[in-house]
Amino acid sequence: MWSDMKTHKDIFIKNKVVSSMVHGAAEYEKVPESLSESSLDENVVPGDLAVPLSADSSQLLAIKASDLGLSFVLDGPPGTGKSQTIANIIVNAMYKGKKVLFVAEKEVALDVVKSRLDSLSLGRFCLQIHSAKANKKDCLLYTSPSPRDRQKS
């Protein structure tokens, strides 16, 4: 991964979130003020989001922001539902046919989100590449295009 980052740094820096981290100043669009907890009823149509785990208004706001492709930081003390929100964000993205890369500083965070996905019978769609058990061959096999995808290109 470090090699890829060094080799492709010019591509990565074009991403507004990455650029913001490198330069230490927000260069991405923040969640618009029109999208707030108090305006969720106007901005979220039931059925537009796949939210299998319970979510309060602040969690639903994060799920909607993610669905819109907005960049944001999900922050909060332990026990405030971050892993549940992240699991809902992942499920919604999968529902919309998107691929998700979930990265966390601590392995326990990865495990908790994976456990939530397992409880929904969706854990089988996860490729865990953080543990000592992971190997490059499995990762390459999993992420390489399928024969059907290769025919399209």
N, C-alpha and C positions, 0 to 999 in steps of 0.2 A: 504494500500500500504506500509506504514511504517513497519507494522508487517511482510509482505512478504519480504521486504528488509532485515530486521533483521534475519528472519528465514533462508533465502536463500542467505545470503551474500557470501558464498563460491562459489556458482554457478555464481552470478553476477560478482564477481571479476575476473572470468576466461575470461570475455568479455574484449577484448583489449581496447575498448573505456572507459568502466567503470573503468578498472584498471588504465588507463591514468589519469582519473579525480581524482581517489583516491590517486595516487602517485605523481601527479603534473608534470608528464613528458609523452610525447607522446610515447606510446608503440604500436601504430597501424601504419599500412603502410599508408603513405601519398599518395595523388594522384600522380601517376607516372609522371615524366617529359615528357614522350612520349605522355601523354594525356594533351594537352594544347589547348588553343583557336586557335592557328595557325595550329594545326594538326587535327582539328575536321573533316575536309573533308575526311581525310584518316581513321579516327576512328569511324565515325558515318555514317552508311548506312541508307538512307531514308527508313522509314518503320520499322526500328528496334526499334524505340522509339515512344511511343504514347505521342505526345506533342500538345494538343488541344489549348493551349493559346500561344500567340506569345512569342518568346524567342530570346534574343540576344546570342552572342557567349559565354559570361561568364555564362549565365543561362543554355545554352545547355550543357556546360561543367559540371555544377553541376548535371544536370539531367542524363548525361552519367555516371558520377562518382557514382551516386546513383544506376543506373542500373547495374553497375559492382560490386556493394556491397562494394564500398570503403567508408571509413570514412572520413568526412571532416566537416569543420565548414562553414556554409553559413552566411556571415556577410556583413553588409553594412548599410549605413545611410538610414533614412526613404525615401521612394519614389524610391528606386532602383530596385524594382521588386522582393523582397524576397518572398512575399506571392504568387505571380504569379508563381515563380519558385517552391515553395513548393507544390502548387496545381498541377503543371505539374509533379513533382516527385511522388506525390500520385497517380495521374491518370495513369502514366506509370507503377507504381508498381501494381495497380489494374489490368491493362491490362495484366500484366505478371502473374496474379493469386496470388499475394502476399497480405498479410495483413499488415497494416500500423498502427503504434502508433505514432501519432503526439502530441508532448508535447511542450507547450510554457509557458514562464514565465507570460505573460500577456494574459488575456482573450480576449482582443481586437485582438490579433494576431490569436487566434483560430477562432474568428468570421469572420475575413477577409478571411482566407483560406476557411472556410465553405461557405461563400458567393460566392467565386469563384467556388467552387464545385457545389453549388446550380445553378449557371449560366450555368453549363454544364449538369444539371439534374442528378448530381451524389451525391448531398448532402444527399439523402435518404440512402446512404450506410454508413453514419457517425453515430457513437454512441457517443453522447456527454455525458461525465461523469464528467464534471467540474462544472456544475451549481448546484444550490440548488434544482433544479427540478429533478436531476438524482437520481435514487435509486438503491440499490444493486440488487434487484430482476430483474430489467430490464437488468442490466449489465450481471448477471449470465445467464439469459435466452438467451441473444444475443450471448454470448461467449461460451456457452456450445455446445458440438458437436451435429449435427443434427442426427436424427435416422439413416440416411444413413451412416454418418461418423462413428457412433458407431458400425454398422455392419461390417465395414472394419477392425476394430481393434480386 
